[in-house]
C-alpha cells in the first residue's frame, strides 16, 4: 500500500487516484482476480459509499478533460 499509518511515509493527497492505484497494484501482486474491485471495496469501507462515489465522479471528470 502507499504507506501505512506510523510508517513515516507520506500518503499521496486524497482524490488524486494515487492511493487507489497503490492498493490496486498491491492486490494485483497478491493475485487478486479483479484488483480494481479490491481497491474500490477497500475505499468504500474506509471512506463510505458517498465519498467514494464523489471521488469516482471527480476522477471520471478529470479523465474526460485529459481526453482519456
Secondary structure, DSSP 8 states (H G I E B T S, - for coil): ----TTSS-----TTSSHHHHHHHHHHHHTT-S-HHHHHHHHHHHHH-HHHHHHHHHHHHHHHHHHT-
